[in-house]
């Protein structure tokens, strides 16, 4: 069932601004750290495929760059 609100439609329902800010902060953090890990993955794939590091070398490069990127983002 839909909720019934009193008052003008333009004002809408009351918002939980604290929860909204919490969700926004989590989204921004996820985007920031996810981007850092994906950039590290792309660099590691380039090192593994084109640089001659191979699968194991690319994996280690990805781990090192991911940890360094997340540490620098804090």
mmCIF file as gemmi writes it, N, C-alpha and C atoms, coordinates in Angstrom:
data_model
loop_
_atom_site.group_PDB
_atom_site.id
_atom_site.type_symbol
_atom_site.label_atom_id
_atom_site.label_alt_id
_atom_site.label_comp_id
_atom_site.label_asym_id
_atom_site.label_entity_id
_atom_site.label_seq_id
_atom_site.pdbx_PDB_ins_code
_atom_site.Cartn_x
_atom_site.Cartn_y
_atom_site.Cartn_z
_atom_site.occupancy
_atom_site.B_iso_or_equiv
_atom_site.pdbx_formal_charge
_atom_site.auth_seq_id
_atom_site.auth_asym_id
_atom_site.pdbx_PDB_model_num
ATOM 1 N N . UNK Axp A 1 ? 0.835 -1.173 0 1 0 ? 1 A 1
ATOM 2 C CA . UNK Axp A 1 ? 0 0 0 1 0 ? 1 A 1
ATOM 3 C C . UNK Axp A 1 ? 0.884 1.243 0 1 0 ? 1 A 1
ATOM 4 N N . UNK Axp A 2 ? 0.393 2.242 -0.619 1 0 ? 2 A 1
ATOM 5 C CA . UNK Axp A 2 ? 1.15 3.492 -0.657 1 0 ? 2 A 1
ATOM 6 C C . UNK Axp A 2 ? 0.926 4.266 0.635 1 0 ? 2 A 1
ATOM 7 N N . UNK Axp A 3 ? 1.9 5.087 0.94 1 0 ? 3 A 1
ATOM 8 C CA . UNK Axp A 3 ? 1.799 5.907 2.139 1 0 ? 3 A 1
ATOM 9 C C . UNK Axp A 3 ? 1.011 7.173 1.807 1 0 ? 3 A 1
ATOM 10 N N . UNK Axp A 4 ? 0.283 7.654 2.772 1 0 ? 4 A 1
ATOM 11 C CA . UNK Axp A 4 ? -0.479 8.885 2.589 1 0 ? 4 A 1
ATOM 12 C C . UNK Axp A 4 ? 0.205 9.981 3.388 1 0 ? 4 A 1
ATOM 13 N N . UNK Axp A 5 ? 0.585 11.027 2.697 1 0 ? 5 A 1
ATOM 14 C CA . UNK Axp A 5 ? 1.247 12.154 3.335 1 0 ? 5 A 1
ATOM 15 C C . UNK Axp A 5 ? 0.317 13.354 3.32 1 0 ? 5 A 1
ATOM 16 N N . UNK Axp A 6 ? 0.32 14.071 4.392 1 0 ? 6 A 1
ATOM 17 C CA . UNK Axp A 6 ? -0.482 15.287 4.422 1 0 ? 6 A 1
ATOM 18 C C . UNK Axp A 6 ? 0.388 16.458 3.99 1 0 ? 6 A 1
ATOM 19 N N . UNK Axp A 7 ? -0.213 17.457 3.443 1 0 ? 7 A 1
ATOM 20 C CA . UNK Axp A 7 ? 0.528 18.628 3.006 1 0 ? 7 A 1
ATOM 21 C C . UNK Axp A 7 ? 0.683 18.655 1.499 1 0 ? 7 A 1
ATOM 22 N N . UNK Axp A 8 ? 1.332 19.682 0.994 1 0 ? 8 A 1
ATOM 23 C CA . UNK Axp A 8 ? 1.498 19.815 -0.455 1 0 ? 8 A 1
ATOM 24 C C . UNK Axp A 8 ? 2.388 18.714 -1.036 1 0 ? 8 A 1
ATOM 25 N N . UNK Axp A 9 ? 2.092 18.352 -2.262 1 0 ? 9 A 1
ATOM 26 C CA . UNK Axp A 9 ? 2.851 17.3 -2.944 1 0 ? 9 A 1
ATOM 27 C C . UNK Axp A 9 ? 4.285 17.753 -3.211 1 0 ? 9 A 1
ATOM 28 N N . UNK Axp A 10 ? 4.491 19.03 -3.42 1 0 ? 10 A 1
ATOM 29 C CA . UNK Axp A 10 ? 5.814 19.549 -3.765 1 0 ? 10 A 1
ATOM 30 C C . UNK Axp A 10 ? 6.834 19.312 -2.651 1 0 ? 10 A 1
ATOM 31 N N . UNK Axp A 11 ? 6.401 19.303 -1.407 1 0 ? 11 A 1
ATOM 32 C CA . UNK Axp A 11 ? 7.342 19.125 -0.304 1 0 ? 11 A 1
ATOM 33 C C . UNK Axp A 11 ? 7.735 17.674 -0.122 1 0 ? 11 A 1
ATOM 34 N N . UNK Axp A 12 ? 6.894 16.745 -0.507 1 0 ? 12 A 1
ATOM 35 C CA . UNK Axp A 12 ? 7.215 15.32 -0.424 1 0 ? 12 A 1
ATOM 36 C C . UNK Axp A 12 ? 7.279 14.828 1.012 1 0 ? 12 A 1
ATOM 37 N N . UNK Axp A 13 ? 7.768 13.631 1.158 1 0 ? 13 A 1
ATOM 38 C CA . UNK Axp A 13 ? 7.883 13.021 2.478 1 0 ? 13 A 1
ATOM 39 C C . UNK Axp A 13 ? 9.144 13.517 3.173 1 0 ? 13 A 1
ATOM 40 N N . UNK Axp A 14 ? 9.136 13.41 4.476 1 0 ? 14 A 1
ATOM 41 C CA . UNK Axp A 14 ? 10.343 13.809 5.21 1 0 ? 14 A 1
ATOM 42 C C . UNK Axp A 14 ? 11.46 12.814 4.923 1 0 ? 14 A 1
ATOM 43 N N . UNK Axp A 15 ? 12.69 13.32 4.861 1 0 ? 15 A 1
ATOM 44 C CA . UNK Axp A 15 ? 13.833 12.474 4.52 1 0 ? 15 A 1
ATOM 45 C C . UNK Axp A 15 ? 14.688 12.223 5.747 1 0 ? 15 A 1
ATOM 46 N N . UNK Axp A 16 ? 15.334 11.069 5.732 1 0 ? 16 A 1
ATOM 47 C CA . UNK Axp A 16 ? 16.306 10.744 6.765 1 0 ? 16 A 1
ATOM 48 C C . UNK Axp A 16 ? 17.673 11.162 6.227 1 0 ? 16 A 1
ATOM 49 N N . UNK Axp A 17 ? 18.05 12.397 6.485 1 0 ? 17 A 1
ATOM 50 C CA . UNK Axp A 17 ? 19.271 12.957 5.907 1 0 ? 17 A 1
ATOM 51 C C . UNK Axp A 17 ? 20.527 12.269 6.42 1 0 ? 17 A 1
ATOM 52 N N . UNK Axp A 18 ? 20.504 11.803 7.642 1 0 ? 18 A 1
ATOM 53 C CA . UNK Axp A 18 ? 21.674 11.107 8.185 1 0 ? 18 A 1
ATOM 54 C C . UNK Axp A 18 ? 21.934 9.806 7.407 1 0 ? 18 A 1
ATOM 55 N N . UNK Axp A 19 ? 20.891 9.057 7.128 1 0 ? 19 A 1
ATOM 56 C CA . UNK Axp A 19 ? 21.024 7.82 6.354 1 0 ? 19 A 1
ATOM 57 C C . UNK Axp A 19 ? 21.409 8.129 4.909 1 0 ? 19 A 1
ATOM 58 N N . UNK Axp A 20 ? 20.888 9.205 4.356 1 0 ? 20 A 1
ATOM 59 C CA . UNK Axp A 20 ? 21.233 9.615 2.999 1 0 ? 20 A 1
ATOM 60 C C . UNK Axp A 20 ? 22.723 9.945 2.898 1 0 ? 20 A 1
ATOM 61 N N . UNK Axp A 21 ? 23.244 10.683 3.848 1 0 ? 21 A 1
ATOM 62 C CA . UNK Axp A 21 ? 24.668 11.021 3.859 1 0 ? 21 A 1
ATOM 63 C C . UNK Axp A 21 ? 25.531 9.776 4.024 1 0 ? 21 A 1
ATOM 64 N N . UNK Axp A 22 ? 25.098 8.847 4.852 1 0 ? 22 A 1
ATOM 65 C CA . UNK Axp A 22 ? 25.841 7.599 5.065 1 0 ? 22 A 1
ATOM 66 C C . UNK Axp A 22 ? 25.908 6.78 3.769 1 0 ? 22 A 1
ATOM 67 N N . UNK Axp A 23 ? 24.785 6.683 3.069 1 0 ? 23 A 1
ATOM 68 C CA . UNK Axp A 23 ? 24.75 5.948 1.805 1 0 ? 23 A 1
ATOM 69 C C . UNK Axp A 23 ? 25.626 6.626 0.76 1 0 ? 23 A 1
ATOM 70 N N . UNK Axp A 24 ? 25.579 7.938 0.694 1 0 ? 24 A 1
ATOM 71 C CA . UNK Axp A 24 ? 26.395 8.686 -0.267 1 0 ? 24 A 1
ATOM 72 C C . UNK Axp A 24 ? 27.877 8.495 0.016 1 0 ? 24 A 1
ATOM 73 N N . UNK Axp A 25 ? 28.264 8.565 1.287 1 0 ? 25 A 1
ATOM 74 C CA . UNK Axp A 25 ? 29.676 8.376 1.641 1 0 ? 25 A 1
ATOM 75 C C . UNK Axp A 25 ? 30.157 6.972 1.291 1 0 ? 25 A 1
ATOM 76 N N . UNK Axp A 26 ? 29.317 5.952 1.509 1 0 ? 26 A 1
ATOM 77 C CA . UNK Axp A 26 ? 29.697 4.583 1.144 1 0 ? 26 A 1
ATOM 78 C C . UNK Axp A 26 ? 29.824 4.427 -0.37 1 0 ? 26 A 1
ATOM 79 N N . UNK Axp A 27 ? 28.93 5.057 -1.115 1 0 ? 27 A 1
ATOM 80 C CA . UNK Axp A 27 ? 29.006 4.998 -2.578 1 0 ? 27 A 1
ATOM 81 C C . UNK Axp A 27 ? 30.29 5.653 -3.088 1 0 ? 27 A 1
ATOM 82 N N . UNK Axp A 28 ? 30.628 6.82 -2.555 1 0 ? 28 A 1
ATOM 83 C CA . UNK Axp A 28 ? 31.843 7.518 -2.977 1 0 ? 28 A 1
ATOM 84 C C . UNK Axp A 28 ? 33.081 6.699 -2.618 1 0 ? 28 A 1
ATOM 85 N N . UNK Axp A 29 ? 33.114 6.114 -1.418 1 0 ? 29 A 1
ATOM 86 C CA . UNK Axp A 29 ? 34.261 5.295 -1.011 1 0 ? 29 A 1
ATOM 87 C C . UNK Axp A 29 ? 34.393 4.067 -1.911 1 0 ? 29 A 1
ATOM 88 N N . UNK Axp A 30 ? 33.28 3.414 -2.211 1 0 ? 30 A 1
ATOM 89 C CA . UNK Axp A 30 ? 33.324 2.246 -3.089 1 0 ? 30 A 1
ATOM 90 C C . UNK Axp A 30 ? 33.803 2.59 -4.483 1 0 ? 30 A 1
ATOM 91 N N . UNK Axp A 31 ? 33.355 3.727 -4.994 1 0 ? 31 A 1
ATOM 92 C CA . UNK Axp A 31 ? 33.788 4.179 -6.317 1 0 ? 31 A 1
ATOM 93 C C . UNK Axp A 31 ? 35.273 4.503 -6.322 1 0 ? 31 A 1
ATOM 94 N N . UNK Axp A 32 ? 35.735 5.173 -5.289 1 0 ? 32 A 1
ATOM 95 C CA . UNK Axp A 32 ? 37.138 5.593 -5.21 1 0 ? 32 A 1
ATOM 96 C C . UNK Axp A 32 ? 38.067 4.379 -5.126 1 0 ? 32 A 1
ATOM 97 N N . UNK Axp A 33 ? 37.784 3.476 -4.196 1 0 ? 33 A 1
ATOM 98 C CA . UNK Axp A 33 ? 38.654 2.316 -4.025 1 0 ? 33 A 1
ATOM 99 C C . UNK Axp A 33 ? 38.513 1.319 -5.182 1 0 ? 33 A 1
ATOM 100 N N . UNK Axp A 34 ? 37.307 1.193 -5.718 1 0 ? 34 A 1
ATOM 101 C CA . UNK Axp A 34 ? 37.112 0.32 -6.875 1 0 ? 34 A 1
ATOM 102 C C . UNK Axp A 34 ? 37.876 0.799 -8.084 1 0 ? 34 A 1
ATOM 103 N N . UNK Axp A 35 ? 37.908 2.103 -8.295 1 0 ? 35 A 1
ATOM 104 C CA . UNK Axp A 35 ? 38.667 2.666 -9.408 1 0 ? 35 A 1
ATOM 105 C C . UNK Axp A 35 ? 40.157 2.436 -9.227 1 0 ? 35 A 1
ATOM 106 N N . UNK Axp A 36 ? 40.65 2.606 -8.001 1 0 ? 36 A 1
ATOM 107 C CA . UNK Axp A 36 ? 42.076 2.385 -7.742 1 0 ? 36 A 1
ATOM 108 C C . UNK Axp A 36 ? 42.452 0.93 -8.009 1 0 ? 36 A 1
ATOM 109 N N . UNK Axp A 37 ? 41.619 -0.003 -7.611 1 0 ? 37 A 1
ATOM 110 C CA . UNK Axp A 37 ? 41.922 -1.423 -7.828 1 0 ? 37 A 1
ATOM 111 C C . UNK Axp A 37 ? 41.838 -1.78 -9.311 1 0 ? 37 A 1
ATOM 112 N N . UNK Axp A 38 ? 40.873 -1.206 -10.033 1 0 ? 38 A 1
ATOM 113 C CA . UNK Axp A 38 ? 40.777 -1.491 -11.462 1 0 ? 38 A 1
ATOM 114 C C . UNK Axp A 38 ? 41.932 -0.892 -12.259 1 0 ? 38 A 1
ATOM 115 N N . UNK Axp A 39 ? 42.392 0.282 -11.867 1 0 ? 39 A 1
ATOM 116 C CA . UNK Axp A 39 ? 43.57 0.865 -12.535 1 0 ? 39 A 1
ATOM 117 C C . UNK Axp A 39 ? 44.788 -0.01 -12.278 1 0 ? 39 A 1
ATOM 118 N N . UNK Axp A 40 ? 44.931 -0.493 -11.044 1 0 ? 40 A 1
ATOM 119 C CA . UNK Axp A 40 ? 46.045 -1.395 -10.733 1 0 ? 40 A 1
ATOM 120 C C . UNK Axp A 40 ? 45.938 -2.676 -11.55 1 0 ? 40 A 1
ATOM 121 N N . UNK Axp A 41 ? 44.729 -3.17 -11.744 1 0 ? 41 A 1
ATOM 122 C CA . UNK Axp A 41 ? 44.532 -4.381 -12.549 1 0 ? 41 A 1
ATOM 123 C C . UNK Axp A 41 ? 44.941 -4.158 -14.002 1 0 ? 41 A 1
ATOM 124 N N . UNK Axp A 42 ? 44.582 -3.008 -14.555 1 0 ? 42 A 1
ATOM 125 C CA . UNK Axp A 42 ? 44.951 -2.718 -15.944 1 0 ? 42 A 1
ATOM 126 C C . UNK Axp A 42 ? 46.471 -2.612 -16.111 1 0 ? 42 A 1
ATOM 127 N N . UNK Axp A 43 ? 47.128 -1.981 -15.16 1 0 ? 43 A 1
ATOM 128 C CA . UNK Axp A 43 ? 48.589 -1.874 -15.22 1 0 ? 43 A 1
ATOM 129 C C . UNK Axp A 43 ? 49.226 -3.249 -15.08 1 0 ? 43 A 1
ATOM 130 N N . UNK Axp A 44 ? 48.702 -4.071 -14.17 1 0 ? 44 A 1
ATOM 131 C CA . UNK Axp A 44 ? 49.245 -5.418 -13.976 1 0 ? 44 A 1
ATOM 132 C C . UNK Axp A 44 ? 49.014 -6.296 -15.205 1 0 ? 44 A 1
ATOM 133 N N . UNK Axp A 45 ? 47.868 -6.14 -15.841 1 0 ? 45 A 1
ATOM 134 C CA . UNK Axp A 45 ? 47.613 -6.915 -17.06 1 0 ? 45 A 1
ATOM 135 C C . UNK Axp A 45 ? 48.569 -6.495 -18.176 1 0 ? 45 A 1
ATOM 136 N N . UNK Axp A 46 ? 48.83 -5.203 -18.278 1 0 ? 46 A 1
ATOM 137 C CA . UNK Axp A 46 ? 49.774 -4.735 -19.294 1 0 ? 46 A 1
ATOM 138 C C . UNK Axp A 46 ? 51.174 -5.275 -18.996 1 0 ? 46 A 1
ATOM 139 N N . UNK Axp A 47 ? 51.568 -5.28 -17.726 1 0 ? 47 A 1
ATOM 140 C CA . UNK Axp A 47 ? 52.89 -5.817 -17.364 1 0 ? 47 A 1
ATOM 141 C C . UNK Axp A 47 ? 52.96 -7.317 -17.624 1 0 ? 47 A 1
ATOM 142 N N . UNK Axp A 48 ? 51.875 -8.009 -17.345 1 0 ? 48 A 1
ATOM 143 C CA . UNK Axp A 48 ? 51.871 -9.456 -17.542 1 0 ? 48 A 1
ATOM 144 C C . UNK Axp A 48 ? 51.847 -9.86 -18.998 1 0 ? 48 A 1
ATOM 145 N N . UNK Axp A 49 ? 51.055 -9.173 -19.807 1 0 ? 49 A 1
ATOM 146 C CA . UNK Axp A 49 ? 50.902 -9.56 -21.203 1 0 ? 49 A 1
ATOM 147 C C . UNK Axp A 49 ? 51.999 -8.999 -22.101 1 0 ? 49 A 1
ATOM 148 N N . UNK Axp A 50 ? 52.33 -7.735 -21.894 1 0 ? 50 A 1
ATOM 149 C CA . UNK Axp A 50 ? 53.266 -7.074 -22.807 1 0 ? 50 A 1
ATOM 150 C C . UNK Axp A 50 ? 54.659 -6.885 -22.219 1 0 ? 50 A 1
ATOM 151 N N . UNK Axp A 51 ? 54.77 -6.887 -20.909 1 0 ? 51 A 1
ATOM 152 C CA . UNK Axp A 51 ? 56.052 -6.638 -20.272 1 0 ? 51 A 1
ATOM 153 C C . UNK Axp A 51 ? 56.837 -7.897 -19.961 1 0 ? 51 A 1
ATOM 154 N N . UNK Axp A 52 ? 56.235 -9.04 -20.157 1 0 ? 52 A 1
ATOM 155 C CA . UNK Axp A 52 ? 56.941 -10.284 -19.922 1 0 ? 52 A 1
ATOM 156 C C . UNK Axp A 52 ? 56.907 -10.75 -18.477 1 0 ? 52 A 1
ATOM 157 N N . UNK Axp A 53 ? 56.055 -10.161 -17.645 1 0 ? 53 A 1
ATOM 158 C CA . UNK Axp A 53 ? 55.983 -10.572 -16.238 1 0 ? 53 A 1
ATOM 159 C C . UNK Axp A 53 ? 55.242 -11.892 -16.084 1 0 ? 53 A 1
ATOM 160 N N . UNK Axp A 54 ? 54.369 -12.216 -16.999 1 0 ? 54 A 1
ATOM 161 C CA . UNK Axp A 54 ? 53.625 -13.465 -16.926 1 0 ? 54 A 1
ATOM 162 C C . UNK Axp A 54 ? 52.464 -13.38 -15.943 1 0 ? 54 A 1
ATOM 163 N N . UNK Axp A 55 ? 51.804 -14.511 -15.738 1 0 ? 55 A 1
ATOM 164 C CA . UNK Axp A 55 ? 50.627 -14.559 -14.882 1 0 ? 55 A 1
ATOM 165 C C . UNK Axp A 55 ? 50.963 -14.29 -13.424 1 0 ? 55 A 1
ATOM 166 N N . UNK Axp A 56 ? 51.965 -14.969 -12.905 1 0 ? 56 A 1
ATOM 167 C CA . UNK Axp A 56 ? 52.331 -14.811 -11.492 1 0 ? 56 A 1
ATOM 168 C C . UNK Axp A 56 ? 52.9 -13.419 -11.24 1 0 ? 56 A 1
ATOM 169 N N . UNK Axp A 57 ? 53.73 -12.935 -12.12 1 0 ? 57 A 1
ATOM 170 C CA . UNK Axp A 57 ? 54.295 -11.592 -11.97 1 0 ? 57 A 1
ATOM 171 C C . UNK Axp A 57 ? 53.218 -10.522 -12.052 1 0 ? 57 A 1
ATOM 172 N N . UNK Axp A 58 ? 52.271 -10.676 -12.971 1 0 ? 58 A 1
ATOM 173 C CA . UNK Axp A 58 ? 51.162 -9.735 -13.082 1 0 ? 58 A 1
ATOM 174 C C . UNK Axp A 58 ? 50.281 -9.749 -11.85 1 0 ? 58 A 1
ATOM 175 N N . UNK Axp A 59 ? 50.086 -10.939 -11.291 1 0 ? 59 A 1
ATOM 176 C CA . UNK Axp A 59 ? 49.285 -11.045 -10.071 1 0 ? 59 A 1
ATOM 177 C C . UNK Axp A 59 ? 49.962 -10.316 -8.916 1 0 ? 59 A 1
ATOM 178 N N . UNK Axp A 60 ? 51.265 -10.513 -8.751 1 0 ? 60 A 1
ATOM 179 C CA . UNK Axp A 60 ? 51.991 -9.834 -7.673 1 0 ? 60 A 1
ATOM 180 C C . UNK Axp A 60 ? 52.029 -8.32 -7.885 1 0 ? 60 A 1
ATOM 181 N N . UNK Axp A 61 ? 52.179 -7.896 -9.122 1 0 ? 61 A 1
ATOM 182 C CA . UNK Axp A 61 ? 52.147 -6.466 -9.417 1 0 ? 61 A 1
ATOM 183 C C . UNK Axp A 61 ? 50.785 -5.889 -9.059 1 0 ? 61 A 1
ATOM 184 N N . UNK Axp A 62 ? 49.712 -6.626 -9.377 1 0 ? 62 A 1
ATOM 185 C CA . UNK Axp A 62 ? 48.36 -6.17 -9.058 1 0 ? 62 A 1
ATOM 186 C C . UNK Axp A 62 ? 48.156 -6.036 -7.547 1 0 ? 62 A 1
ATOM 187 N N . UNK Axp A 63 ? 48.637 -7.019 -6.792 1 0 ? 63 A 1
ATOM 188 C CA . UNK Axp A 63 ? 48.502 -6.971 -5.331 1 0 ? 63 A 1
ATOM 189 C C . UNK Axp A 63 ? 49.256 -5.764 -4.771 1 0 ? 63 A 1
ATOM 190 N N . UNK Axp A 64 ? 50.487 -5.58 -5.199 1 0 ? 64 A 1
ATOM 191 C CA . UNK Axp A 64 ? 51.311 -4.476 -4.683 1 0 ? 64 A 1
ATOM 192 C C . UNK Axp A 64 ? 50.691 -3.126 -5.051 1 0 ? 64 A 1
ATOM 193 N N . UNK Axp A 65 ? 50.272 -2.96 -6.311 1 0 ? 65 A 1
ATOM 194 C CA . UNK Axp A 65 ? 49.672 -1.692 -6.73 1 0 ? 65 A 1
ATOM 195 C C . UNK Axp A 65 ? 48.326 -1.443 -6.057 1 0 ? 65 A 1
ATOM 196 N N . UNK Axp A 66 ? 47.555 -2.487 -5.826 1 0 ? 66 A 1
ATOM 197 C CA . UNK Axp A 66 ? 46.258 -2.332 -5.153 1 0 ? 66 A 1
ATOM 198 C C . UNK Axp A 66 ? 46.462 -1.873 -3.717 1 0 ? 66 A 1
ATOM 199 N N . UNK Axp A 67 ? 47.378 -2.503 -3.009 1 0 ? 67 A 1
ATOM 200 C CA . UNK Axp A 67 ? 47.639 -2.105 -1.626 1 0 ? 67 A 1
ATOM 201 C C . UNK Axp A 67 ? 48.189 -0.678 -1.573 1 0 ? 67 A 1
ATOM 202 N N . UNK Axp A 68 ? 49.103 -0.357 -2.485 1 0 ? 68 A 1
ATOM 203 C CA . UNK Axp A 68 ? 49.657 0.993 -2.502 1 0 ? 68 A 1
ATOM 204 C C . UNK Axp A 68 ? 48.589 2.025 -2.858 1 0 ? 68 A 1
ATOM 205 N N . UNK Axp A 69 ? 47.726 1.721 -3.82 1 0 ? 69 A 1
ATOM 206 C CA . UNK Axp A 69 ? 46.668 2.649 -4.205 1 0 ? 69 A 1
ATOM 207 C C . UNK Axp A 69 ? 45.663 2.893 -3.105 1 0 ? 69 A 1
ATOM 208 N N . UNK Axp A 70 ? 45.232 1.822 -2.421 1 0 ? 70 A 1
ATOM 209 C CA . UNK Axp A 70 ? 44.277 1.971 -1.321 1 0 ? 70 A 1
ATOM 210 C C . UNK Axp A 70 ? 44.934 2.727 -0.169 1 0 ? 70 A 1
ATOM 211 N N . UNK Axp A 71 ? 46.2 2.461 0.09 1 0 ? 71 A 1
ATOM 212 C CA . UNK Axp A 71 ? 46.901 3.179 1.163 1 0 ? 71 A 1
ATOM 213 C C . UNK Axp A 71 ? 47.016 4.665 0.852 1 0 ? 71 A 1
ATOM 214 N N . UNK Axp A 72 ? 47.291 5.004 -0.412 1 0 ? 72 A 1
ATOM 215 C CA . UNK Axp A 72 ? 47.431 6.409 -0.782 1 0 ? 72 A 1
ATOM 216 C C . UNK Axp A 72 ? 46.085 7.134 -0.81 1 0 ? 72 A 1
ATOM 217 N N . UNK Axp A 73 ? 44.993 6.408 -1.003 1 0 ? 73 A 1
ATOM 218 C CA . UNK Axp A 73 ? 43.657 7.028 -1.037 1 0 ? 73 A 1
ATOM 219 C C . UNK Axp A 73 ? 43.149 7.409 0.344 1 0 ? 73 A 1
ATOM 220 N N . UNK Axp A 74 ? 43.696 6.807 1.382 1 0 ? 74 A 1
ATOM 221 C CA . UNK Axp A 74 ? 43.21 7.087 2.725 1 0 ? 74 A 1
ATOM 222 C C . UNK Axp A 74 ? 43.565 8.427 3.131 1 0 ? 74 A 1
